[in-house]
Amino acid sequence: MICEKCAGDIETILCGNCNKEILKLGSYCYICGNKFEKEGREAEESDIDLEHRILCSDGTCIGTVENGFCRLCGKPYIPEV
């Protein structure tokens, strides 16, 4: 699927619980709440670059941004102007 705002490719995933194809915005299905299984190995402390991370632009979330979306809440990143 192509993003309307940035024309970038957005990954979709088939939820194993509700069988709906949804945008992969976080680690949970936003329709039924099913938690997705992690692919590959878990990130180790040495893999995390704390100096260059981008925090979620939602003032109430503690997540970090990856590929333009918050990994915790799934909201798109909106940079400060």
A tleap script that builds the chain and sets N, CA, C and O, in Angstrom:
source leaprc.protein.ff14SB
mol = sequence {
  NMET ILE CYS GLU LYS CYS ALA GLY ASP ILE
  GLU THR ILE LEU CYS GLY ASN CYS ASN LYS
  GLU ILE LEU LYS LEU GLY SER TYR CYS TYR
  ILE CYS GLY ASN LYS PHE GLU LYS GLU GLY
  ARG GLU ALA GLU GLU SER ASP ILE ASP LEU
  GLU HIE ARG ILE LEU CYS SER ASP GLY THR
  CYS ILE GLY THR VAL GLU ASN GLY PHE CYS
  ARG LEU CYS GLY LYS PRO TYR ILE PRO GLU
  CVAL
}
set mol.1.N position { 0.843 -1.166 0.000 }
set mol.1.CA position { 0.000 0.000 0.000 }
set mol.1.C position { 0.893 1.235 0.000 }
set mol.1.O position { 1.946 1.238 0.636 }
set mol.2.N position { 0.480 2.282 -0.708 }
set mol.2.CA position { 1.241 3.517 -0.817 }
set mol.2.C position { 0.633 4.586 0.092 }
set mol.2.O position { -0.581 4.793 0.102 }
set mol.3.N position { 1.500 5.265 0.858 }
set mol.3.CA position { 1.070 6.327 1.762 }
set mol.3.C position { 0.620 7.548 0.952 }
set mol.3.O position { 1.303 7.959 0.014 }
set mol.4.N position { -0.524 8.122 1.316 }
set mol.4.CA position { -1.049 9.305 0.626 }
set mol.4.C position { -0.173 10.533 0.838 }
set mol.4.O position { -0.082 11.382 -0.049 }
set mol.5.N position { 0.475 10.644 1.999 }
set mol.5.CA position { 1.241 11.844 2.328 }
set mol.5.C position { 2.662 11.815 1.770 }
set mol.5.O position { 3.109 12.789 1.164 }
set mol.6.N position { 3.374 10.705 1.971 }
set mol.6.CA position { 4.792 10.679 1.586 }
set mol.6.C position { 5.078 9.822 0.358 }
set mol.6.O position { 6.212 9.806 -0.119 }
set mol.7.N position { 4.091 9.117 -0.162 }
set mol.7.CA position { 4.218 8.226 -1.320 }
set mol.7.C position { 5.150 7.047 -1.038 }
set mol.7.O position { 5.604 6.373 -1.963 }
set mol.8.N position { 5.433 6.803 0.241 }
set mol.8.CA position { 6.249 5.661 0.621 }
set mol.8.C position { 5.399 4.403 0.726 }
set mol.8.O position { 4.177 4.469 0.853 }
set mol.9.N position { 6.059 3.275 0.673 }
set mol.9.CA position { 5.367 1.994 0.771 }
set mol.9.C position { 5.080 1.682 2.237 }
set mol.9.O position { 5.976 1.766 3.077 }
set mol.10.N position { 3.838 1.324 2.546 }
set mol.10.CA position { 3.450 0.953 3.907 }
set mol.10.C position { 3.206 -0.547 3.928 }
set mol.10.O position { 2.441 -1.075 3.121 }
set mol.11.N position { 3.856 -1.220 4.850 }
set mol.11.CA position { 3.737 -2.673 4.956 }
set mol.11.C position { 2.373 -3.059 5.527 }
set mol.11.O position { 1.877 -2.428 6.460 }
set mol.12.N position { 1.783 -4.090 4.961 }
set mol.12.CA position { 0.536 -4.627 5.497 }
set mol.12.C position { 0.809 -6.016 6.049 }
set mol.12.O position { 1.807 -6.651 5.705 }
set mol.13.N position { -0.090 -6.481 6.911 }
set mol.13.CA position { 0.060 -7.788 7.535 }
set mol.13.C position { -1.335 -8.398 7.692 }
set mol.13.O position { -2.319 -7.683 7.880 }
set mol.14.N position { -1.404 -9.703 7.613 }
set mol.14.CA position { -2.661 -10.407 7.832 }
set mol.14.C position { -2.698 -10.827 9.293 }
set mol.14.O position { -1.839 -11.583 9.746 }
set mol.15.N position { -3.685 -10.341 10.027 }
set mol.15.CA position { -3.817 -10.687 11.440 }
set mol.15.C position { -4.257 -12.143 11.543 }
set mol.15.O position { -5.242 -12.544 10.923 }
set mol.16.N position { -3.540 -12.918 12.312 }
set mol.16.CA position { -3.861 -14.321 12.497 }
set mol.16.C position { -5.087 -14.562 13.354 }
set mol.16.O position { -5.616 -15.673 13.374 }
set mol.17.N position { -5.546 -13.545 14.058 }
set mol.17.CA position { -6.696 -13.687 14.935 }
set mol.17.C position { -8.011 -13.331 14.234 }
set mol.17.O position { -8.960 -14.115 14.254 }
set mol.18.N position { -8.062 -12.132 13.607 }
set mol.18.CA position { -9.321 -11.694 12.973 }
set mol.18.C position { -9.313 -11.868 11.454 }
set mol.18.O position { -10.321 -11.605 10.798 }
set mol.19.N position { -8.186 -12.308 10.889 }
set mol.19.CA position { -8.022 -12.546 9.447 }
set mol.19.C position { -8.274 -11.319 8.591 }
set mol.19.O position { -8.728 -11.452 7.454 }
set mol.20.N position { -7.992 -10.119 9.106 }
set mol.20.CA position { -8.110 -8.873 8.351 }
set mol.20.C position { -6.716 -8.444 7.906 }
set mol.20.O position { -5.754 -8.578 8.662 }
set mol.21.N position { -6.603 -7.932 6.688 }
set mol.21.CA position { -5.339 -7.367 6.232 }
set mol.21.C position { -5.304 -5.915 6.682 }
set mol.21.O position { -6.155 -5.114 6.298 }
set mol.22.N position { -4.304 -5.584 7.506 }
set mol.22.CA position { -4.220 -4.247 8.089 }
set mol.22.C position { -2.837 -3.665 7.839 }
set mol.22.O position { -1.912 -4.382 7.455 }
set mol.23.N position { -2.702 -2.356 8.060 }
set mol.23.CA position { -1.402 -1.712 7.985 }
set mol.23.C position { -0.581 -2.151 9.194 }
set mol.23.O position { -1.102 -2.219 10.307 }
set mol.24.N position { 0.680 -2.444 8.982 }
set mol.24.CA position { 1.541 -2.851 10.099 }
set mol.24.C position { 2.104 -1.582 10.736 }
set mol.24.O position { 3.177 -1.104 10.367 }
set mol.25.N position { 1.356 -1.055 11.695 }
set mol.25.CA position { 1.717 0.196 12.355 }
set mol.25.C position { 2.325 -0.009 13.719 }
set mol.25.O position { 2.930 0.914 14.263 }
set mol.26.N position { 2.189 -1.146 14.270 }
set mol.26.CA position { 2.713 -1.412 15.603 }
set mol.26.C position { 2.780 -2.901 15.841 }
set mol.26.O position { 2.763 -3.681 14.889 }
set mol.27.N position { 2.855 -3.307 17.086 }
set mol.27.CA position { 2.968 -4.722 17.397 }
set mol.27.C position { 1.634 -5.356 17.778 }
set mol.27.O position { 1.595 -6.506 18.216 }
set mol.28.N position { 0.521 -4.597 17.610 }
set mol.28.CA position { -0.811 -5.111 17.890 }
set mol.28.C position { -1.733 -4.830 16.706 }
set mol.28.O position { -1.541 -3.854 15.981 }
set mol.29.N position { -2.735 -5.690 16.516 }
set mol.29.CA position { -3.764 -5.457 15.509 }
set mol.29.C position { -4.675 -4.352 16.029 }
set mol.29.O position { -5.194 -4.452 17.141 }
set mol.30.N position { -4.877 -3.294 15.236 }
set mol.30.CA position { -5.723 -2.195 15.688 }
set mol.30.C position { -7.208 -2.492 15.527 }
set mol.30.O position { -8.038 -1.656 15.884 }
set mol.31.N position { -7.563 -3.661 15.000 }
set mol.31.CA position { -8.964 -4.058 14.899 }
set mol.31.C position { -9.373 -4.934 16.089 }
set mol.31.O position { -10.384 -4.674 16.741 }
set mol.32.N position { -8.571 -5.981 16.366 }
set mol.32.CA position { -8.971 -6.906 17.431 }
set mol.32.C position { -8.046 -6.885 18.652 }
set mol.32.O position { -8.380 -7.475 19.679 }
set mol.33.N position { -6.892 -6.218 18.560 }
set mol.33.CA position { -5.979 -6.140 19.694 }
set mol.33.C position { -4.994 -7.283 19.809 }
set mol.33.O position { -4.249 -7.351 20.787 }
set mol.34.N position { -4.967 -8.189 18.835 }
set mol.34.CA position { -4.055 -9.330 18.849 }
set mol.34.C position { -2.600 -8.855 18.801 }
set mol.34.O position { -2.264 -7.990 17.992 }
set mol.35.N position { -1.735 -9.409 19.655 }
set mol.35.CA position { -0.311 -9.068 19.643 }
set mol.35.C position { 0.387 -9.905 18.588 }
set mol.35.O position { 0.249 -11.128 18.569 }
set mol.36.N position { 1.144 -9.243 17.699 }
set mol.36.CA position { 1.879 -9.943 16.654 }
set mol.36.C position { 3.155 -10.549 17.238 }
set mol.36.O position { 3.760 -9.986 18.150 }
set mol.37.N position { 3.545 -11.677 16.715 }
set mol.37.CA position { 4.785 -12.323 17.127 }
set mol.37.C position { 5.965 -11.557 16.550 }
set mol.37.O position { 5.878 -11.027 15.443 }
set mol.38.N position { 7.056 -11.494 17.283 }
set mol.38.CA position { 8.266 -10.833 16.813 }
set mol.38.C position { 8.894 -11.679 15.723 }
set mol.38.O position { 8.932 -12.905 15.820 }
set mol.39.N position { 9.387 -11.017 14.684 }
set mol.39.CA position { 10.087 -11.709 13.609 }
set mol.39.C position { 11.579 -11.602 13.861 }
set mol.39.O position { 12.078 -10.523 14.178 }
set mol.40.N position { 12.292 -12.702 13.724 }
set mol.40.CA position { 13.726 -12.680 13.938 }
set mol.40.C position { 14.062 -12.600 15.407 }
set mol.40.O position { 13.232 -12.903 16.264 }
set mol.41.N position { 15.298 -12.187 15.696 }
set mol.41.CA position { 15.719 -12.114 17.094 }
set mol.41.C position { 15.289 -10.808 17.722 }
set mol.41.O position { 15.082 -9.811 17.032 }
set mol.42.N position { 15.160 -10.821 19.016 }
set mol.42.CA position { 14.804 -9.622 19.769 }
set mol.42.C position { 15.996 -8.655 19.751 }
set mol.42.O position { 17.147 -9.087 19.684 }
set mol.43.N position { 15.719 -7.368 19.810 }
set mol.43.CA position { 16.789 -6.371 19.851 }
set mol.43.C position { 17.516 -6.474 21.186 }
set mol.43.O position { 16.891 -6.569 22.242 }
set mol.44.N position { 18.832 -6.455 21.122 }
set mol.44.CA position { 19.638 -6.491 22.330 }
set mol.44.C position { 19.990 -5.060 22.700 }
set mol.44.O position { 19.901 -4.164 21.860 }
set mol.45.N position { 20.390 -4.833 23.949 }
set mol.45.CA position { 20.740 -3.500 24.410 }
set mol.45.C position { 21.805 -2.864 23.525 }
set mol.45.O position { 21.742 -1.664 23.259 }
set mol.46.N position { 22.781 -3.642 23.062 }
set mol.46.CA position { 23.854 -3.095 22.237 }
set mol.46.C position { 23.357 -2.671 20.858 }
set mol.46.O position { 24.036 -1.891 20.190 }
set mol.47.N position { 22.197 -3.155 20.404 }
set mol.47.CA position { 21.642 -2.802 19.101 }
set mol.47.C position { 20.882 -1.482 19.125 }
set mol.47.O position { 20.608 -0.916 18.067 }
set mol.48.N position { 20.541 -0.984 20.294 }
set mol.48.CA position { 19.727 0.216 20.408 }
set mol.48.C position { 20.625 1.447 20.446 }
set mol.48.O position { 21.503 1.559 21.302 }
set mol.49.N position { 20.398 2.373 19.509 }
set mol.49.CA position { 21.170 3.608 19.444 }
set mol.49.C position { 20.367 4.708 20.134 }
set mol.49.O position { 19.553 5.378 19.499 }
set mol.50.N position { 20.594 4.890 21.414 }
set mol.50.CA position { 19.823 5.845 22.207 }
set mol.50.C position { 20.097 7.289 21.815 }
set mol.50.O position { 19.236 8.150 21.996 }
set mol.51.N position { 21.277 7.565 21.285 }
set mol.51.CA position { 21.638 8.929 20.937 }
set mol.51.C position { 20.861 9.453 19.731 }
set mol.51.O position { 20.582 10.650 19.661 }
set mol.52.N position { 20.507 8.589 18.786 }
set mol.52.CA position { 19.859 9.027 17.548 }
set mol.52.C position { 18.398 8.605 17.437 }
set mol.52.O position { 17.822 8.687 16.352 }
set mol.53.N position { 17.791 8.160 18.516 }
set mol.53.CA position { 16.392 7.740 18.461 }
set mol.53.C position { 15.478 8.951 18.315 }
set mol.53.O position { 15.829 10.061 18.715 }
set mol.54.N position { 14.300 8.722 17.738 }
set mol.54.CA position { 13.289 9.765 17.593 }
set mol.54.C position { 12.114 9.359 18.464 }
set mol.54.O position { 11.564 8.268 18.309 }
set mol.55.N position { 11.730 10.239 19.383 }
set mol.55.CA position { 10.623 9.941 20.284 }
set mol.55.C position { 9.296 10.235 19.595 }
set mol.55.O position { 9.218 11.080 18.703 }
set mol.56.N position { 8.260 9.527 20.020 }
set mol.56.CA position { 6.914 9.723 19.489 }
set mol.56.C position { 6.498 11.177 19.665 }
set mol.56.O position { 6.768 11.784 20.701 }
set mol.57.N position { 5.837 11.738 18.644 }
set mol.57.CA position { 5.418 13.139 18.707 }
set mol.57.C position { 4.157 13.343 19.546 }
set mol.57.O position { 3.774 14.482 19.815 }
set mol.58.N position { 3.506 12.248 19.964 }
set mol.58.CA position { 2.358 12.344 20.872 }
set mol.58.C position { 2.915 12.557 22.274 }
set mol.58.O position { 3.681 11.726 22.763 }
set mol.59.N position { 2.552 13.631 22.914 }
set mol.59.CA position { 3.103 13.984 24.215 }
set mol.59.C position { 2.801 13.005 25.332 }
set mol.59.O position { 3.413 13.090 26.397 }
set mol.60.N position { 1.862 12.064 25.123 }
set mol.60.CA position { 1.515 11.117 26.175 }
set mol.60.C position { 2.127 9.741 25.968 }
set mol.60.O position { 1.997 8.876 26.834 }
set mol.61.N position { 2.790 9.521 24.840 }
set mol.61.CA position { 3.357 8.201 24.518 }
set mol.61.C position { 4.855 8.195 24.800 }
set mol.61.O position { 5.523 9.217 24.644 }
set mol.62.N position { 5.384 7.048 25.214 }
set mol.62.CA position { 6.812 6.926 25.504 }
set mol.62.C position { 7.549 6.125 24.435 }
set mol.62.O position { 8.702 5.743 24.634 }
set mol.63.N position { 6.895 5.866 23.304 }
set mol.63.CA position { 7.484 5.057 22.245 }
set mol.63.C position { 8.508 5.807 21.410 }
set mol.63.O position { 8.675 7.019 21.548 }
set mol.64.N position { 9.197 5.066 20.536 }
set mol.64.CA position { 10.149 5.633 19.602 }
set mol.64.C position { 9.667 5.404 18.178 }
set mol.64.O position { 8.904 4.476 17.908 }
set mol.65.N position { 10.121 6.260 17.274 }
set mol.65.CA position { 9.669 6.231 15.888 }
set mol.65.C position { 10.584 5.356 15.045 }
set mol.65.O position { 11.808 5.437 15.141 }
set mol.66.N position { 9.968 4.517 14.218 }
set mol.66.CA position { 10.693 3.688 13.256 }
set mol.66.C position { 9.867 3.658 11.979 }
set mol.66.O position { 8.674 3.360 12.015 }
set mol.67.N position { 10.502 3.967 10.849 }
set mol.67.CA position { 9.830 3.995 9.550 }
set mol.67.C position { 8.645 4.956 9.528 }
set mol.67.O position { 7.648 4.694 8.855 }
set mol.68.N position { 8.747 6.072 10.260 }
set mol.68.CA position { 7.718 7.097 10.229 }
set mol.68.C position { 6.554 6.899 11.186 }
set mol.68.O position { 5.659 7.742 11.251 }
set mol.69.N position { 6.551 5.793 11.933 }
set mol.69.CA position { 5.452 5.505 12.859 }
set mol.69.C position { 6.000 5.113 14.223 }
set mol.69.O position { 7.072 4.518 14.326 }
set mol.70.N position { 5.252 5.454 15.269 }
set mol.70.CA position { 5.640 5.077 16.626 }
set mol.70.C position { 5.530 3.564 16.774 }
set mol.70.O position { 4.521 2.971 16.391 }
set mol.71.N position { 6.559 2.943 17.328 }
set mol.71.CA position { 6.561 1.488 17.512 }
set mol.71.C position { 5.614 1.056 18.616 }
set mol.71.O position { 5.202 -0.103 18.654 }
set mol.72.N position { 5.260 1.967 19.517 }
set mol.72.CA position { 4.410 1.612 20.643 }
set mol.72.C position { 2.927 1.859 20.359 }
set mol.72.O position { 2.104 0.959 20.528 }
set mol.73.N position { 2.587 3.067 19.933 }
set mol.73.CA position { 1.168 3.397 19.729 }
set mol.73.C position { 0.738 3.363 18.264 }
set mol.73.O position { -0.459 3.341 17.979 }
set mol.74.N position { 1.693 3.358 17.325 }
set mol.74.CA position { 1.369 3.258 15.908 }
set mol.74.C position { 1.019 4.572 15.235 }
set mol.74.O position { 0.714 4.577 14.042 }
set mol.75.N position { 1.051 5.691 15.957 }
set mol.75.CA position { 0.707 6.979 15.356 }
set mol.75.C position { 1.837 7.444 14.437 }
set mol.75.O position { 3.007 7.176 14.710 }
set mol.76.N position { 1.492 8.148 13.338 }
set mol.76.CA position { 2.539 8.670 12.454 }
set mol.76.C position { 3.319 9.773 13.138 }
set mol.76.O position { 2.780 10.523 13.951 }
set mol.77.N position { 4.607 9.863 12.794 }
set mol.77.CA position { 5.490 10.881 13.367 }
set mol.77.C position { 5.204 12.237 12.727 }
set mol.77.O position { 5.171 12.355 11.502 }
set mol.78.N position { 4.997 13.256 13.553 }
set mol.78.CA position { 4.780 14.613 13.079 }
set mol.78.C position { 5.916 15.462 13.650 }
set mol.78.O position { 5.917 15.764 14.843 }
set mol.79.N position { 6.888 15.852 12.809 }
set mol.79.CA position { 8.026 16.621 13.330 }
set mol.79.C position { 7.614 18.004 13.813 }
set mol.79.O position { 6.667 18.598 13.297 }
set mol.80.N position { 8.340 18.514 14.818 }
set mol.80.CA position { 8.080 19.865 15.316 }
set mol.80.C position { 8.590 20.862 14.290 }
set mol.80.O position { 9.600 20.625 13.627 }
set mol.81.N position { 7.892 21.964 14.166 }
set mol.81.CA position { 8.283 22.988 13.181 }
set mol.81.C position { 9.051 24.079 13.836 }
set mol.81.O position { 9.464 25.028 13.170 }
savepdb mol mol.pdb
quit
